[in-house]
Amino acid sequence: MADAGVARSKDGLHAGTLTRADLSDIVHNRLGLSRSESAAVVERVLFHMCQALSEGHNVKVSGFGSFLLRDKGERIGRNPKTGIEVPIAPRRVMTFRASQIMRDRIAQ
């Protein structure tokens, strides 16, 4: 997996979180695109990932991980305060599974 560098604002990472602006800055610095072109590239990548997920497709980014969709069936839950059983409607959930490369890098 290619190293994307460390995105930093003037006072470090934005509260320890990599943001869209940080990603855009990395693209700007590494590829030499204008700031607006870099922001557009980041937005298009995120748009296509969201579009694929909303259409029911899983998204796999090699060396990073997979965004997987799962359909959960209806089940019975319990209100913890009153103890009354309540049906929980079926729904689709998204999960993320980090690749082995990502897990190894995080563990270091």
C-alpha positions in Angstrom: 0.0 0.0 0.0 1.4 3.4 -1.0 2.0 5.8 1.8 -0.2 8.8 1.5 1.8 10.9 3.9 0.5 12.5 7.1 -2.2 15.1 6.6 -1.7 18.0 9.0 -3.3 21.3 9.5 -1.3 24.2 11.0 -1.8 22.7 14.5 -1.7 19.0 13.6 -4.5 16.7 12.6 -8.0 18.0 13.0 -8.7 16.8 16.5 -6.9 13.5 15.6 -9.3 13.0 12.6 -8.4 12.8 8.9 -10.9 15.0 7.2 -11.9 15.6 3.5 -9.9 18.8 3.6 -6.8 16.9 4.8 -7.3 14.4 2.0 -7.7 17.2 -0.5 -4.4 18.8 0.8 -2.6 15.5 0.3 -3.8 15.2 -3.3 -2.8 18.8 -3.8 0.7 18.4 -2.4 1.4 15.0 -3.9 -0.1 15.4 -7.4 0.3 19.1 -7.9 -3.3 19.7 -8.8 -5.0 23.0 -7.8 -6.8 23.0 -4.5 -10.2 23.1 -6.3 -9.2 20.2 -8.5 -7.9 18.2 -5.5 -11.1 18.8 -3.6 -13.1 17.7 -6.7 -11.1 14.5 -7.0 -11.7 13.6 -3.3 -15.4 14.4 -3.7 -15.8 12.3 -6.8 -14.1 9.3 -5.1 -16.4 9.6 -2.1 -19.4 10.1 -4.3 -18.8 6.9 -6.3 -18.2 4.9 -3.1 -21.5 6.2 -1.6 -23.3 5.6 -4.9 -22.2 2.0 -5.1 -23.2 1.4 -1.5 -26.6 3.0 -1.9 -27.2 0.7 -5.0 -26.5 -2.3 -2.8 -22.9 -3.0 -3.9 -20.0 -3.7 -1.5 -16.9 -1.5 -1.8 -13.4 -2.9 -1.6 -10.3 -0.7 -1.4 -7.3 -3.0 -1.8 -4.8 -2.6 1.1 -7.4 -0.6 3.1 -10.5 -2.6 3.7 -14.1 -3.4 2.6 -17.4 -1.7 3.2 -19.9 -4.5 3.4 -23.7 -4.3 3.4 -25.7 -6.8 5.4 -29.4 -7.3 5.6 -30.6 -7.9 9.2 -34.0 -9.6 9.7 -36.7 -8.6 12.1 -36.1 -9.5 15.7 -37.5 -8.9 19.1 -35.7 -6.4 21.4 -36.4 -5.3 24.9 -36.8 -1.9 26.3 -34.2 -1.9 29.1 -36.1 0.6 31.3 -39.6 -1.1 31.2 -38.7 -4.7 30.1 -41.4 -4.6 27.4 -40.6 -6.6 24.3 -40.5 -4.5 21.1 -40.1 -5.7 17.5 -37.1 -4.3 15.7 -37.7 -3.8 12.0 -35.5 -5.4 9.4 -32.8 -3.1 8.1 -29.7 -2.9 6.0 -26.5 -2.0 7.8 -23.0 -1.2 6.6 -19.9 -2.7 8.2 -16.2 -2.0 7.6 -13.7 -4.8 7.6 -10.1 -3.6 7.6 -7.6 -5.4 5.3 -4.8 -7.5 6.9 -2.3 -4.9 5.7 -4.3 -2.2 7.5 -4.6 -4.3 10.7 -0.9 -4.9 10.7 -0.1 -1.2 10.3 -2.4 -0.3 13.1 -1.0 -2.9 15.4 2.6 -1.5 15.1 
